[in-house]
Every structure is written in structure tokens, then in C-alpha cells.
Amino acid sequence: MHEQTIWLPLRATAFTEICEACEDEHAERGGLRPTVSGRLPIHDRSGWATCPRGHTMRVLRMGGSMPAGALR
Ligand SMILES: [Zn+2]
């Protein structure tokens, strides 16, 4: 399983994203897309989120110190 990364805009403190690992498993079943929601305090640069089925993903805040090309 590859590691998922969620990029948060500079001022965002909450997010809801698709869990790619769940989506892969549910692709053939259809239905609601599996999502993961979480919060990141405004002064934190990174954190972790866990979807309802236990997949872990990194949460990183976009910022001026981010290395060039990090979003490719
Ligand atoms: Zn998941």
C-alpha cells in the first residue's frame, strides 16, 4: 500500500479528502466514495489522518519553505 499525502492550503485547518486506498477497494462496488476528514491546527505544518477503515496518511501544509517541485 502506497503512502497517501494530503496537501492543505496555507490557511486551512480542516479537510475532507478521498481515501485512495479505500477507493481502490470500492472501485468495482460503486456507492459513496470513501472519505477521510480531519483537522490541522493553523500553526502546525504536518500531521496525520486516519480514514474510518484504518488507512493512515500524512497531512502536510503548503508553505513558502516547501522545496521547489514538491507538488509534482
Ligand atoms: Zn481508507
N, CA, C, O and the ligand as a Tripos MOL2 file, in Angstrom:
@<TRIPOS>MOLECULE
protein
  289   287    73     0     0
PROTEIN
NO_CHARGES

@<TRIPOS>ATOM
      1 N           0.8500   -1.1920    0.0000 N.3       1 MET1
      2 CA          0.0000    0.0000    0.0000 C.3       1 MET1
      3 C           0.8880    1.2450    0.0000 C.2       1 MET1
      4 O           1.7650    1.3960    0.8500 O.2       1 MET1
      5 N           0.6470    2.1250   -0.9590 N.am      2 HIS2
      6 CA          1.4570    3.3360   -1.0040 C.3       2 HIS2
      7 C           0.9600    4.3400    0.0260 C.2       2 HIS2
      8 O          -0.2110    4.3480    0.4050 O.2       2 HIS2
      9 N           1.8760    5.1770    0.4620 N.am      3 GLU3
     10 CA          1.5080    6.1840    1.4480 C.3       3 GLU3
     11 C           0.7780    7.3290    0.7700 C.2       3 GLU3
     12 O           1.1910    7.8170   -0.2820 O.2       3 GLU3
     13 N          -0.2990    7.7430    1.3850 N.am      4 GLN4
     14 CA         -1.0580    8.8680    0.8460 C.3       4 GLN4
     15 C          -0.6160   10.1590    1.5180 C.2       4 GLN4
     16 O          -0.2240   10.1710    2.6850 O.2       4 GLN4
     17 N          -0.6880   11.2240    0.7700 N.am      5 THR5
     18 CA         -0.3470   12.5300    1.3100 C.3       5 THR5
     19 C          -1.4510   13.5180    0.9710 C.2       5 THR5
     20 O          -1.8880   13.6060   -0.1770 O.2       5 THR5
     21 N          -1.8920   14.2520    1.9640 N.am      6 ILE6
     22 CA         -2.8930   15.2910    1.7700 C.3       6 ILE6
     23 C          -2.1950   16.6350    1.9150 C.2       6 ILE6
     24 O          -1.5410   16.8890    2.9270 O.2       6 ILE6
     25 N          -2.3290   17.4980    0.9120 N.am      7 TRP7
     26 CA         -1.7480   18.8470    0.9790 C.3       7 TRP7
     27 C          -2.8320   19.8350    1.3820 C.2       7 TRP7
     28 O          -3.8860   19.9180    0.7510 O.2       7 TRP7
     29 N          -2.5530   20.5830    2.4470 N.am      8 LEU8
     30 CA         -3.5040   21.5880    2.9070 C.3       8 LEU8
     31 C          -3.0490   22.9750    2.4740 C.2       8 LEU8
     32 O          -1.8630   23.2950    2.5620 O.2       8 LEU8
     33 N          -3.9850   23.8020    2.0060 N.am      9 PRO9
     34 CA         -3.6520   25.2000    1.7360 C.3       9 PRO9
     35 C          -3.1700   25.8940    3.0060 C.2       9 PRO9
     36 O          -3.4270   25.4370    4.1200 O.2       9 PRO9
     37 N          -2.4690   27.0030    2.8140 N.am     10 LEU10
     38 CA         -1.7960   27.6920    3.9170 C.3      10 LEU10
     39 C          -2.7110   27.9770    5.0950 C.2      10 LEU10
     40 O          -2.3020   27.8250    6.2460 O.2      10 LEU10
     41 N          -3.9470   28.3900    4.8240 N.am     11 ARG11
     42 CA         -4.8340   28.8240    5.9040 C.3      11 ARG11
     43 C          -5.8820   27.7850    6.2890 C.2      11 ARG11
     44 O          -6.7430   28.0690    7.1220 O.2      11 ARG11
     45 N          -5.8320   26.6240    5.7190 N.am     12 ALA12
     46 CA         -6.8550   25.6130    6.0110 C.3      12 ALA12
     47 C          -6.5790   24.9450    7.3540 C.2      12 ALA12
     48 O          -5.4290   24.6820    7.7070 O.2      12 ALA12
     49 N          -7.6460   24.6750    8.0910 N.am     13 THR13
     50 CA         -7.4940   23.9630    9.3580 C.3      13 THR13
     51 C          -8.2980   22.6690    9.3760 C.2      13 THR13
     52 O          -8.2010   21.8910   10.3250 O.2      13 THR13
     53 N          -9.0830   22.4370    8.3460 N.am     14 ALA14
     54 CA         -9.8710   21.2130    8.2880 C.3      14 ALA14
     55 C          -9.9170   20.7380    6.8400 C.2      14 ALA14
     56 O          -9.7670   21.5270    5.9070 O.2      14 ALA14
     57 N         -10.1240   19.4560    6.6710 N.am     15 PHE15
     58 CA        -10.1140   18.9230    5.3140 C.3      15 PHE15
     59 C         -10.9980   17.6850    5.2350 C.2      15 PHE15
     60 O         -11.2480   17.0120    6.2350 O.2      15 PHE15
     61 N         -11.4590   17.4070    4.0370 N.am     16 THR16
     62 CA        -12.1130   16.1440    3.7320 C.3      16 THR16
     63 C         -11.5720   15.6940    2.3850 C.2      16 THR16
     64 O         -11.7020   16.4000    1.3850 O.2      16 THR16
     65 N         -10.9760   14.5340    2.3670 N.am     17 GLU17
     66 CA        -10.3540   14.0430    1.1390 C.3      17 GLU17
     67 C         -10.7820   12.6140    0.8740 C.2      17 GLU17
     68 O         -11.1990   11.8940    1.7820 O.2      17 GLU17
     69 N         -10.6720   12.2180   -0.3770 N.am     18 ILE18
     70 CA        -10.9110   10.8220   -0.7360 C.3      18 ILE18
     71 C          -9.7690    9.9680   -0.2030 C.2      18 ILE18
     72 O          -8.6020   10.3410   -0.3250 O.2      18 ILE18
     73 N         -10.1020    8.8260    0.3860 N.am     19 CYS19
     74 CA         -9.0730    7.8510    0.7640 C.3      19 CYS19
     75 C          -8.8010    6.9750   -0.4600 C.2      19 CYS19
     76 O          -9.6530    6.1890   -0.8740 O.2      19 CYS19
     77 N          -7.6210    7.1200   -1.0240 N.am     20 GLU20
     78 CA         -7.3160    6.4070   -2.2610 C.3      20 GLU20
     79 C          -7.2760    4.8970   -2.0470 C.2      20 GLU20
     80 O          -7.6730    4.1270   -2.9220 O.2      20 GLU20
     81 N          -6.8000    4.4850   -0.8940 N.am     21 ALA21
     82 CA         -6.7240    3.0500   -0.6210 C.3      21 ALA21
     83 C          -8.1240    2.4350   -0.5670 C.2      21 ALA21
     84 O          -8.3540    1.3590   -1.1200 O.2      21 ALA21
     85 N          -9.0580    3.1200    0.0990 N.am     22 CYS22
     86 CA        -10.4340    2.6360    0.1440 C.3      22 CYS22
     87 C         -11.0530    2.6880   -1.2500 C.2      22 CYS22
     88 O         -11.7700    1.7730   -1.6540 O.2      22 CYS22
     89 N         -10.7760    3.7500   -1.9690 N.am     23 GLU23
     90 CA        -11.3920    3.8960   -3.2780 C.3      23 GLU23
     91 C         -10.9640    2.7620   -4.2040 C.2      23 GLU23
     92 O         -11.7650    2.2660   -4.9960 O.2      23 GLU23
     93 N          -9.7120    2.3580   -4.1030 N.am     24 ASP24
     94 CA         -9.2530    1.2330   -4.9170 C.3      24 ASP24
     95 C         -10.0760   -0.0220   -4.6250 C.2      24 ASP24
     96 O         -10.4570   -0.7610   -5.5330 O.2      24 ASP24
     97 N         -10.3410   -0.2450   -3.3290 N.am     25 GLU25
     98 CA        -11.0720   -1.4500   -2.9450 C.3      25 GLU25
     99 C         -12.5480   -1.3730   -3.3240 C.2      25 GLU25
    100 O         -13.1890   -2.3940   -3.5700 O.2      25 GLU25
    101 N         -13.0810   -0.1450   -3.3690 N.am     26 HIS26
    102 CA        -14.5070    0.0280   -3.6280 C.3      26 HIS26
    103 C         -14.8120    0.3570   -5.0790 C.2      26 HIS26
    104 O         -15.9720    0.5450   -5.4460 O.2      26 HIS26
    105 N         -13.7830    0.4270   -5.9010 N.am     27 ALA27
    106 CA        -13.9770    0.8920   -7.2680 C.3      27 ALA27
    107 C         -15.0090    0.0520   -8.0160 C.2      27 ALA27
    108 O         -15.7840    0.5840   -8.8100 O.2      27 ALA27
    109 N         -15.0200   -1.2440   -7.7670 N.am     28 GLU28
    110 CA        -15.9170   -2.1180   -8.5120 C.3      28 GLU28
    111 C         -17.3010   -2.2020   -7.8950 C.2      28 GLU28
    112 O         -18.2380   -2.6710   -8.5410 O.2      28 GLU28
    113 N         -17.4440   -1.7510   -6.6400 N.am     29 ARG29
    114 CA        -18.7360   -1.8370   -5.9740 C.3      29 ARG29
    115 C         -19.5880   -0.6050   -6.2180 C.2      29 ARG29
    116 O         -20.8160   -0.6870   -6.2000 O.2      29 ARG29
    117 N         -18.9530    0.5280   -6.4430 N.am     30 GLY30
    118 CA        -19.7030    1.7660   -6.5610 C.3      30 GLY30
    119 C         -20.1390    2.2700   -5.2090 C.2      30 GLY30
    120 O         -19.5970    1.8640   -4.1810 O.2      30 GLY30
    121 N         -21.1330    3.1660   -5.2050 N.am     31 GLY31
    122 CA        -21.6110    3.7160   -3.9510 C.3      31 GLY31
    123 C         -20.8400    4.9560   -3.5660 C.2      31 GLY31
    124 O         -20.1320    5.5530   -4.3770 O.2      31 GLY31
    125 N         -20.9950    5.3310   -2.3060 N.am     32 LEU32
    126 CA        -20.3590    6.5500   -1.8330 C.3      32 LEU32
    127 C         -18.8450    6.4160   -1.8850 C.2      32 LEU32
    128 O         -18.2850    5.3550   -1.6080 O.2      32 LEU32
    129 N         -18.1990    7.5170   -2.2450 N.am     33 ARG33
    130 CA        -16.7450    7.4980   -2.2570 C.3      33 ARG33
    131 C         -16.2300    7.5960   -0.8200 C.2      33 ARG33
    132 O         -16.7070    8.4300   -0.0500 O.2      33 ARG33
    133 N         -15.2830    6.7710   -0.4590 N.am     34 PRO34
    134 CA        -14.7530    6.7850    0.9130 C.3      34 PRO34
    135 C         -13.9270    8.0420    1.1600 C.2      34 PRO34
    136 O         -13.0310    8.3700    0.3810 O.2      34 PRO34
    137 N         -14.2300    8.7280    2.2300 N.am     35 THR35
    138 CA        -13.5190    9.9680    2.5420 C.3      35 THR35
    139 C         -12.8980    9.9060    3.9250 C.2      35 THR35
    140 O         -13.3040    9.1180    4.7780 O.2      35 THR35
    141 N         -11.9230   10.7400    4.1180 N.am     36 VAL36
    142 CA        -11.3050   10.9060    5.4280 C.3      36 VAL36
    143 C         -11.3380   12.3910    5.7610 C.2      36 VAL36
    144 O         -10.9970   13.2340    4.9310 O.2      36 VAL36
    145 N         -11.7500   12.6980    6.9750 N.am     37 SER37
    146 CA        -11.8220   14.0870    7.4250 C.3      37 SER37
    147 C         -10.9070   14.2650    8.6170 C.2      37 SER37
    148 O         -10.6800   13.3360    9.3920 O.2      37 SER37
    149 N         -10.3880   15.4660    8.7530 N.am     38 GLY38
    150 CA         -9.5270   15.7330    9.8960 C.3      38 GLY38
    151 C          -9.2780   17.2140   10.0440 C.2      38 GLY38
    152 O          -9.8050   18.0330    9.2920 O.2      38 GLY38
    153 N          -8.4730   17.5360   11.0170 N.am     39 ARG39
    154 CA         -8.1450   18.9350   11.2870 C.3      39 ARG39
    155 C          -6.6430   19.0570   11.5000 C.2      39 ARG39
    156 O          -5.9800   18.1280   11.9610 O.2      39 ARG39
    157 N          -6.1270   20.2330   11.1500 N.am     40 LEU40
    158 CA         -4.7210   20.5270   11.4120 C.3      40 LEU40
    159 C          -4.6550   21.9520   11.9590 C.2      40 LEU40
    160 O          -5.0190   22.8990   11.2610 O.2      40 LEU40
    161 N          -4.1950   22.1110   13.1980 N.am     41 PRO41
    162 CA         -4.1170   23.4600   13.7690 C.3      41 PRO41
    163 C          -3.3310   24.3940   12.8600 C.2      41 PRO41
    164 O          -2.3880   23.9720   12.1910 O.2      41 PRO41
    165 N          -3.7200   25.6560   12.8400 N.am     42 ILE42
    166 CA         -3.1990   26.6080   11.8630 C.3      42 ILE42
    167 C          -1.6810   26.7360   11.9520 C.2      42 ILE42
    168 O          -1.0360   27.0370   10.9480 O.2      42 ILE42
    169 N          -1.1000   26.5170   13.1170 N.am     43 HIS43
    170 CA          0.3410   26.6930   13.2600 C.3      43 HIS43
    171 C           1.1170   25.3960   13.0290 C.2      43 HIS43
    172 O           2.3480   25.4040   13.0400 O.2      43 HIS43
    173 N           0.4210   24.3020   12.8230 N.am     44 ASP44
    174 CA          1.1120   23.0360   12.5850 C.3      44 ASP44
    175 C           1.4150   22.8750   11.0980 C.2      44 ASP44
    176 O           0.6080   23.2340   10.2410 O.2      44 ASP44
    177 N           2.5800   22.3360   10.8160 N.am     45 ARG45
    178 CA          2.9970   22.1860    9.4240 C.3      45 ARG45
    179 C           2.6980   20.7870    8.8830 C.2      45 ARG45
    180 O           2.6590   20.5760    7.6710 O.2      45 ARG45
    181 N           2.4910   19.8460    9.7860 N.am     46 SER46
    182 CA          2.2090   18.4920    9.3190 C.3      46 SER46
    183 C           1.4800   17.7160   10.3940 C.2      46 SER46
    184 O           1.5120   18.0750   11.5710 O.2      46 SER46
    185 N           0.8300   16.6600    9.9800 N.am     47 GLY47
    186 CA          0.1000   15.8230   10.9230 C.3      47 GLY47
    187 C          -0.2690   14.5210   10.2450 C.2      47 GLY47
    188 O           0.2630   14.1750    9.1900 O.2      47 GLY47
    189 N          -1.1790   13.8140   10.8640 N.am     48 TRP48
    190 CA         -1.6030   12.5210   10.3380 C.3      48 TRP48
    191 C          -3.1140   12.4340   10.3440 C.2      48 TRP48
    192 O          -3.7820   13.0470   11.1770 O.2      48 TRP48
    193 N          -3.6420   11.6750    9.4150 N.am     49 ALA49
    194 CA         -5.0740   11.4220    9.3870 C.3      49 ALA49
    195 C          -5.2690    9.9240    9.1890 C.2      49 ALA49
    196 O          -4.4440    9.2500    8.5720 O.2      49 ALA49
    197 N          -6.3720    9.4220    9.7230 N.am     50 THR50
    198 CA         -6.7000    8.0150    9.5680 C.3      50 THR50
    199 C          -8.1370    7.9040    9.0920 C.2      50 THR50
    200 O          -9.0410    8.4700    9.7070 O.2      50 THR50
    201 N          -8.3540    7.1860    8.0100 N.am     51 CYS51
    202 CA         -9.6920    7.0340    7.4790 C.3      51 CYS51
    203 C         -10.4750    6.0500    8.3420 C.2      51 CYS51
    204 O          -9.8890    5.3490    9.1670 O.2      51 CYS51
    205 N         -11.8140    5.9910    8.1570 N.am     52 PRO52
    206 CA        -12.6330    5.0990    9.0020 C.3      52 PRO52
    207 C         -12.2090    3.6370    8.9330 C.2      52 PRO52
    208 O         -12.5110    2.8710    9.8480 O.2      52 PRO52
    209 N         -11.5240    3.2370    7.8810 N.am     53 ARG53
    210 CA        -11.1110    1.8430    7.7740 C.3      53 ARG53
    211 C          -9.6510    1.6380    8.1540 C.2      53 ARG53
    212 O          -9.1150    0.5420    7.9900 O.2      53 ARG53
    213 N          -9.0020    2.6860    8.6600 N.am     54 GLY54
    214 CA         -7.6940    2.4990    9.2650 C.3      54 GLY54
    215 C          -6.4930    2.8130    8.4000 C.2      54 GLY54
    216 O          -5.3580    2.5700    8.8100 O.2      54 GLY54
    217 N          -6.7210    3.3510    7.2060 N.am     55 HIS55
    218 CA         -5.5830    3.7520    6.3900 C.3      55 HIS55
    219 C          -5.0060    5.0600    6.9320 C.2      55 HIS55
    220 O          -5.7420    5.9930    7.2520 O.2      55 HIS55
    221 N          -3.7020    5.1090    7.0260 N.am     56 THR56
    222 CA         -3.0280    6.2910    7.5580 C.3      56 THR56
    223 C          -2.4570    7.1180    6.4250 C.2      56 THR56
    224 O          -1.9220    6.5770    5.4570 O.2      56 THR56
    225 N          -2.5710    8.4200    6.5470 N.am     57 MET57
    226 CA         -1.9930    9.2950    5.5280 C.3      57 MET57
    227 C          -1.4010   10.5360    6.1710 C.2      57 MET57
    228 O          -1.8540   10.9970    7.2190 O.2      57 MET57
    229 N          -0.3830   11.0590    5.5190 N.am     58 ARG58
    230 CA          0.2640   12.2660    6.0190 C.3      58 ARG58
    231 C          -0.5510   13.4880    5.6270 C.2      58 ARG58
    232 O          -1.1720   13.5230    4.5650 O.2      58 ARG58
    233 N          -0.5400   14.4770    6.4900 N.am     59 VAL59
    234 CA         -1.1460   15.7690    6.1920 C.3      59 VAL59
    235 C          -0.0280   16.8050    6.2320 C.2      59 VAL59
    236 O           0.6260   16.9870    7.2590 O.2      59 VAL59
    237 N           0.1880   17.4820    5.1070 N.am     60 LEU60
    238 CA          1.2600   18.4720    5.0170 C.3      60 LEU60
    239 C           0.6780   19.8030    4.6020 C.2      60 LEU60
    240 O          -0.1960   19.8680    3.7370 O.2      60 LEU60
    241 N           1.1680   20.8750    5.2240 N.am     61 ARG61
    242 CA          0.6840   22.2040    4.8890 C.3      61 ARG61
    243 C           1.5810   22.8330    3.8340 C.2      61 ARG61
    244 O           2.8040   22.8600    3.9650 O.2      61 ARG61
    245 N           0.9390   23.3390    2.7800 N.am     62 MET62
    246 CA          1.6960   24.0810    1.7810 C.3      62 MET62
    247 C           2.2530   25.3470    2.4120 C.2      62 MET62
    248 O           1.5940   25.9770    3.2390 O.2      62 MET62
    249 N           3.4580   25.7160    2.0250 N.am     63 GLY63
    250 CA          4.0300   26.9250    2.6050 C.3      63 GLY63
    251 C           5.2260   27.3950    1.8190 C.2      63 GLY63
    252 O           5.6780   26.7260    0.8900 O.2      63 GLY63
    253 N           5.7380   28.5560    2.1980 N.am     64 GLY64
    254 CA          6.8300   29.1620    1.4560 C.3      64 GLY64
    255 C           8.1250   28.3830    1.5290 C.2      64 GLY64
    256 O           8.9820   28.5360    0.6590 O.2      64 GLY64
    257 N           8.2890   27.5490    2.5480 N.am     65 SER65
    258 CA          9.5460   26.8250    2.6860 C.3      65 SER65
    259 C           9.5160   25.4830    1.9820 C.2      65 SER65
    260 O          10.4690   24.7070    2.0570 O.2      65 SER65
    261 N           8.4030   25.2150    1.2900 N.am     66 MET66
    262 CA          8.3070   23.9340    0.6040 C.3      66 MET66
    263 C           9.3060   23.8880   -0.5490 C.2      66 MET66
    264 O           9.4100   24.8530   -1.3070 O.2      66 MET66
    265 N          10.0350   22.7960   -0.6940 N.am     67 PRO67
    266 CA         11.0140   22.7130   -1.7730 C.3      67 PRO67
    267 C          10.3610   22.8170   -3.1370 C.2      67 PRO67
    268 O           9.2450   22.3340   -3.3290 O.2      67 PRO67
    269 N          11.0330   23.4330   -4.0730 N.am     68 ALA68
    270 CA         10.5100   23.5490   -5.4250 C.3      68 ALA68
    271 C          10.2870   22.1690   -6.0090 C.2      68 ALA68
    272 O          11.1280   21.2820   -5.8630 O.2      68 ALA68
    273 N           9.1710   21.9900   -6.6600 N.am     69 GLY69
    274 CA          8.8930   20.7130   -7.2940 C.3      69 GLY69
    275 C           8.2370   19.6890   -6.3910 C.2      69 GLY69
    276 O           7.9940   18.5590   -6.8150 O.2      69 GLY69
    277 N           7.9440   20.0650   -5.1460 N.am     70 ALA70
    278 CA          7.3840   19.0900   -4.2130 C.3      70 ALA70
    279 C           5.9920   18.6340   -4.6220 C.2      70 ALA70
    280 O           5.5460   17.5650   -4.2060 O.2      70 ALA70
    281 N           5.3110   19.4160   -5.4170 N.am     71 LEU71
    282 CA          3.9390   19.0590   -5.7840 C.3      71 LEU71
    283 C           3.8610   18.2810   -7.0900 C.2      71 LEU71
    284 O           2.7670   17.9300   -7.5320 O.2      71 LEU71
    285 N           4.9710   18.0130   -7.6990 N.am     72 ARG72
    286 CA          4.9100   17.2770   -8.9510 C.3      72 ARG72
    287 C           4.4150   15.8720   -8.7250 C.2      72 ARG72
    288 O           4.2980   15.0980   -9.6750 O.2      72 ARG72
    289 ZN         -9.0970    4.1180    3.6520 Zn       73 ZN73
@<TRIPOS>BOND
     1     1     2 1
     2     2     3 1
     3     3     4 2
     4     3     5 am
     5     5     6 1
     6     6     7 1
     7     7     8 2
     8     7     9 am
     9     9    10 1
    10    10    11 1
    11    11    12 2
    12    11    13 am
    13    13    14 1
    14    14    15 1
    15    15    16 2
    16    15    17 am
    17    17    18 1
    18    18    19 1
    19    19    20 2
    20    19    21 am
    21    21    22 1
    22    22    23 1
    23    23    24 2
    24    23    25 am
    25    25    26 1
    26    26    27 1
    27    27    28 2
    28    27    29 am
    29    29    30 1
    30    30    31 1
    31    31    32 2
    32    31    33 am
    33    33    34 1
    34    34    35 1
    35    35    36 2
    36    35    37 am
    37    37    38 1
    38    38    39 1
    39    39    40 2
    40    39    41 am
    41    41    42 1
    42    42    43 1
    43    43    44 2
    44    43    45 am
    45    45    46 1
    46    46    47 1
    47    47    48 2
    48    47    49 am
    49    49    50 1
    50    50    51 1
    51    51    52 2
    52    51    53 am
    53    53    54 1
    54    54    55 1
    55    55    56 2
    56    55    57 am
    57    57    58 1
    58    58    59 1
    59    59    60 2
    60    59    61 am
    61    61    62 1
    62    62    63 1
    63    63    64 2
    64    63    65 am
    65    65    66 1
    66    66    67 1
    67    67    68 2
    68    67    69 am
    69    69    70 1
    70    70    71 1
    71    71    72 2
    72    71    73 am
    73    73    74 1
    74    74    75 1
    75    75    76 2
    76    75    77 am
    77    77    78 1
    78    78    79 1
    79    79    80 2
    80    79    81 am
    81    81    82 1
    82    82    83 1
    83    83    84 2
    84    83    85 am
    85    85    86 1
    86    86    87 1
    87    87    88 2
    88    87    89 am
    89    89    90 1
    90    90    91 1
    91    91    92 2
    92    91    93 am
    93    93    94 1
    94    94    95 1
    95    95    96 2
    96    95    97 am
    97    97    98 1
    98    98    99 1
    99    99   100 2
   100    99   101 am
   101   101   102 1
   102   102   103 1
   103   103   104 2
   104   103   105 am
   105   105   106 1
   106   106   107 1
   107   107   108 2
   108   107   109 am
   109   109   110 1
   110   110   111 1
   111   111   112 2
   112   111   113 am
   113   113   114 1
   114   114   115 1
   115   115   116 2
   116   115   117 am
   117   117   118 1
   118   118   119 1
   119   119   120 2
   120   119   121 am
   121   121   122 1
   122   122   123 1
   123   123   124 2
   124   123   125 am
   125   125   126 1
   126   126   127 1
   127   127   128 2
   128   127   129 am
   129   129   130 1
   130   130   131 1
   131   131   132 2
   132   131   133 am
   133   133   134 1
   134   134   135 1
   135   135   136 2
   136   135   137 am
   137   137   138 1
   138   138   139 1
   139   139   140 2
   140   139   141 am
   141   141   142 1
   142   142   143 1
   143   143   144 2
   144   143   145 am
   145   145   146 1
   146   146   147 1
   147   147   148 2
   148   147   149 am
   149   149   150 1
   150   150   151 1
   151   151   152 2
   152   151   153 am
   153   153   154 1
   154   154   155 1
   155   155   156 2
   156   155   157 am
   157   157   158 1
   158   158   159 1
   159   159   160 2
   160   159   161 am
   161   161   162 1
   162   162   163 1
   163   163   164 2
   164   163   165 am
   165   165   166 1
   166   166   167 1
   167   167   168 2
   168   167   169 am
   169   169   170 1
   170   170   171 1
   171   171   172 2
   172   171   173 am
   173   173   174 1
   174   174   175 1
   175   175   176 2
   176   175   177 am
   177   177   178 1
   178   178   179 1
   179   179   180 2
   180   179   181 am
   181   181   182 1
   182   182   183 1
   183   183   184 2
   184   183   185 am
   185   185   186 1
   186   186   187 1
   187   187   188 2
   188   187   189 am
   189   189   190 1
   190   190   191 1
   191   191   192 2
   192   191   193 am
   193   193   194 1
   194   194   195 1
   195   195   196 2
   196   195   197 am
   197   197   198 1
   198   198   199 1
   199   199   200 2
   200   199   201 am
   201   201   202 1
   202   202   203 1
   203   203   204 2
   204   203   205 am
   205   205   206 1
   206   206   207 1
   207   207   208 2
   208   207   209 am
   209   209   210 1
   210   210   211 1
   211   211   212 2
   212   211   213 am
   213   213   214 1
   214   214   215 1
   215   215   216 2
   216   215   217 am
   217   217   218 1
   218   218   219 1
   219   219   220 2
   220   219   221 am
   221   221   222 1
   222   222   223 1
   223   223   224 2
   224   223   225 am
   225   225   226 1
   226   226   227 1
   227   227   228 2
   228   227   229 am
   229   229   230 1
   230   230   231 1
   231   231   232 2
   232   231   233 am
   233   233   234 1
   234   234   235 1
   235   235   236 2
   236   235   237 am
   237   237   238 1
   238   238   239 1
   239   239   240 2
   240   239   241 am
   241   241   242 1
   242   242   243 1
   243   243   244 2
   244   243   245 am
   245   245   246 1
   246   246   247 1
   247   247   248 2
   248   247   249 am
   249   249   250 1
   250   250   251 1
   251   251   252 2
   252   251   253 am
   253   253   254 1
   254   254   255 1
   255   255   256 2
   256   255   257 am
   257   257   258 1
   258   258   259 1
   259   259   260 2
   260   259   261 am
   261   261   262 1
   262   262   263 1
   263   263   264 2
   264   263   265 am
   265   265   266 1
   266   266   267 1
   267   267   268 2
   268   267   269 am
   269   269   270 1
   270   270   271 1
   271   271   272 2
   272   271   273 am
   273   273   274 1
   274   274   275 1
   275   275   276 2
   276   275   277 am
   277   277   278 1
   278   278   279 1
   279   279   280 2
   280   279   281 am
   281   281   282 1
   282   282   283 1
   283   283   284 2
   284   283   285 am
   285   285   286 1
   286   286   287 1
   287   287   288 2
@<TRIPOS>SUBSTRUCTURE
     1 MET1         2 RESIDUE 1 A MET
     2 HIS2         6 RESIDUE 1 A HIS
     3 GLU3        10 RESIDUE 1 A GLU
     4 GLN4        14 RESIDUE 1 A GLN
     5 THR5        18 RESIDUE 1 A THR
     6 ILE6        22 RESIDUE 1 A ILE
     7 TRP7        26 RESIDUE 1 A TRP
     8 LEU8        30 RESIDUE 1 A LEU
     9 PRO9        34 RESIDUE 1 A PRO
    10 LEU10       38 RESIDUE 1 A LEU
    11 ARG11       42 RESIDUE 1 A ARG
    12 ALA12       46 RESIDUE 1 A ALA
    13 THR13       50 RESIDUE 1 A THR
    14 ALA14       54 RESIDUE 1 A ALA
    15 PHE15       58 RESIDUE 1 A PHE
    16 THR16       62 RESIDUE 1 A THR
    17 GLU17       66 RESIDUE 1 A GLU
    18 ILE18       70 RESIDUE 1 A ILE
    19 CYS19       74 RESIDUE 1 A CYS
    20 GLU20       78 RESIDUE 1 A GLU
    21 ALA21       82 RESIDUE 1 A ALA
    22 CYS22       86 RESIDUE 1 A CYS
    23 GLU23       90 RESIDUE 1 A GLU
    24 ASP24       94 RESIDUE 1 A ASP
    25 GLU25       98 RESIDUE 1 A GLU
    26 HIS26      102 RESIDUE 1 A HIS
    27 ALA27      106 RESIDUE 1 A ALA
    28 GLU28      110 RESIDUE 1 A GLU
    29 ARG29      114 RESIDUE 1 A ARG
    30 GLY30      118 RESIDUE 1 A GLY
    31 GLY31      122 RESIDUE 1 A GLY
    32 LEU32      126 RESIDUE 1 A LEU
    33 ARG33      130 RESIDUE 1 A ARG
    34 PRO34      134 RESIDUE 1 A PRO
    35 THR35      138 RESIDUE 1 A THR
    36 VAL36      142 RESIDUE 1 A VAL
    37 SER37      146 RESIDUE 1 A SER
    38 GLY38      150 RESIDUE 1 A GLY
    39 ARG39      154 RESIDUE 1 A ARG
    40 LEU40      158 RESIDUE 1 A LEU
    41 PRO41      162 RESIDUE 1 A PRO
    42 ILE42      166 RESIDUE 1 A ILE
    43 HIS43      170 RESIDUE 1 A HIS
    44 ASP44      174 RESIDUE 1 A ASP
    45 ARG45      178 RESIDUE 1 A ARG
    46 SER46      182 RESIDUE 1 A SER
    47 GLY47      186 RESIDUE 1 A GLY
    48 TRP48      190 RESIDUE 1 A TRP
    49 ALA49      194 RESIDUE 1 A ALA
    50 THR50      198 RESIDUE 1 A THR
    51 CYS51      202 RESIDUE 1 A CYS
    52 PRO52      206 RESIDUE 1 A PRO
    53 ARG53      210 RESIDUE 1 A ARG
    54 GLY54      214 RESIDUE 1 A GLY
    55 HIS55      218 RESIDUE 1 A HIS
    56 THR56      222 RESIDUE 1 A THR
    57 MET57      226 RESIDUE 1 A MET
    58 ARG58      230 RESIDUE 1 A ARG
    59 VAL59      234 RESIDUE 1 A VAL
    60 LEU60      238 RESIDUE 1 A LEU
    61 ARG61      242 RESIDUE 1 A ARG
    62 MET62      246 RESIDUE 1 A MET
    63 GLY63      250 RESIDUE 1 A GLY
    64 GLY64      254 RESIDUE 1 A GLY
    65 SER65      258 RESIDUE 1 A SER
    66 MET66      262 RESIDUE 1 A MET
    67 PRO67      266 RESIDUE 1 A PRO
    68 ALA68      270 RESIDUE 1 A ALA
    69 GLY69      274 RESIDUE 1 A GLY
    70 ALA70      278 RESIDUE 1 A ALA
    71 LEU71      282 RESIDUE 1 A LEU
    72 ARG72      286 RESIDUE 1 A ARG
    73 ZN73       289 GROUP 0 **** ****
